[in-house]
Amino acid sequence: MQVFVTRDLPGGALDRLRAEHDVDVWPERLPPPREELVRRAPELDGLLSLLTDPVDADLIAAAARLRAISNYAVGVDNVDVDAASARGIPVGNTPDVLTDSTADLAVALMLGIGRRLVDGDAYVRRGEWSTWQPDLLLGRDLHGSTVGIVGFGRIGQAVARRLAGFGCELLHTSRSGGVALEELLERSDFVSIHTPLTPDTRGLVDAAALERMKPTAYLVNTARGPVVDSAALVDALEAGAIAGAALDVTDPEPLLADHPLLDVPNLLVLPHLGSATHATRERMADMAVDNLLAGLRGEAMPHQVT
């Protein structure tokens, strides 16, 4: 069958796909343009997409032969699952595999922004390190702090397990329990976002939420960029309403070099590296290929969302 993979993947998983099907892999660093996806759609039996690829209802409608969609991501925000389901097309994802890697990075971001690691590195590289000083680049401790976890699913719980070793007081909010979001924001020294992106969570951390945080508190987001109102975050950081923010995801994504967020103080930002380890990304590729192979055989995918 004819399969299109929208980017080359780490490891050897695609070799298993090539052994059974005619596979075309998009060779460029940037995602295939929309018109390229639409042009290829009528020929495709299988599609292995990334979270940067909009697999919407129009694209699915144009792919009359399409039998399976496998998304190389935990979420399926980029796929119109309802449109696929209406056609009887299974959609697969890669759940759980990145839980620990993303939790590790969330804690790293807390330490990085709280202890001013980027500032310290830049200070040394500028040649300004002349002596040890009692008040040089003072930060804030993670150990013994109060950490609020917004969204207490697999990743949020993995973060909580790691922070237990730091002696943190842990608060969480979720659909099934915890404390009210308002209380979490008011009490926390670090607020870590781990909620999925839904209509209810889009813009959840807005100007009002940021105003509730302590002026000494830090915001960390490794979930989805649009959960945080970027304009409100710019205003809060410029005004010193919070101590800082550390982001692995942004809105928009990617950030252009002239985006206002990149001009504000006390911001640490990464290019969506939550799952970026060799082991995790290769395991994701294996899972995505397993899903697609099963779907093309007419079998249930190992990790199927619909």
Secondary structure as GFF3:
##gff-version 3
##sequence-region A 1 306
A	DSSP	beta_strand	2	5	.	.	.	ID=ss1
A	DSSP	alpha_helix	13	18	.	.	.	ID=ss2
A	DSSP	beta_strand	22	25	.	.	.	ID=ss3
A	DSSP	alpha_helix	34	40	.	.	.	ID=ss4
A	DSSP	three_ten_helix	41	43	.	.	.	ID=ss5
A	DSSP	beta_strand	46	50	.	.	.	ID=ss6
A	DSSP	alpha_helix	57	62	.	.	.	ID=ss7
A	DSSP	beta_strand	68	72	.	.	.	ID=ss8
A	DSSP	alpha_helix	81	86	.	.	.	ID=ss9
A	DSSP	beta_strand	91	92	.	.	.	ID=ss10
A	DSSP	alpha_helix	99	114	.	.	.	ID=ss11
A	DSSP	alpha_helix	117	125	.	.	.	ID=ss12
A	DSSP	beta_strand	146	150	.	.	.	ID=ss13
A	DSSP	alpha_helix	154	164	.	.	.	ID=ss14
A	DSSP	beta_strand	169	174	.	.	.	ID=ss15
A	DSSP	beta_strand	177	178	.	.	.	ID=ss16
A	DSSP	alpha_helix	181	187	.	.	.	ID=ss17
A	DSSP	beta_strand	190	193	.	.	.	ID=ss18
A	DSSP	alpha_helix	207	212	.	.	.	ID=ss19
A	DSSP	beta_strand	218	221	.	.	.	ID=ss20
A	DSSP	three_ten_helix	225	227	.	.	.	ID=ss21
A	DSSP	alpha_helix	230	239	.	.	.	ID=ss22
A	DSSP	beta_strand	244	247	.	.	.	ID=ss23
A	DSSP	three_ten_helix	260	263	.	.	.	ID=ss24
A	DSSP	beta_strand	267	269	.	.	.	ID=ss25
A	DSSP	alpha_helix	278	296	.	.	.	ID=ss26
###
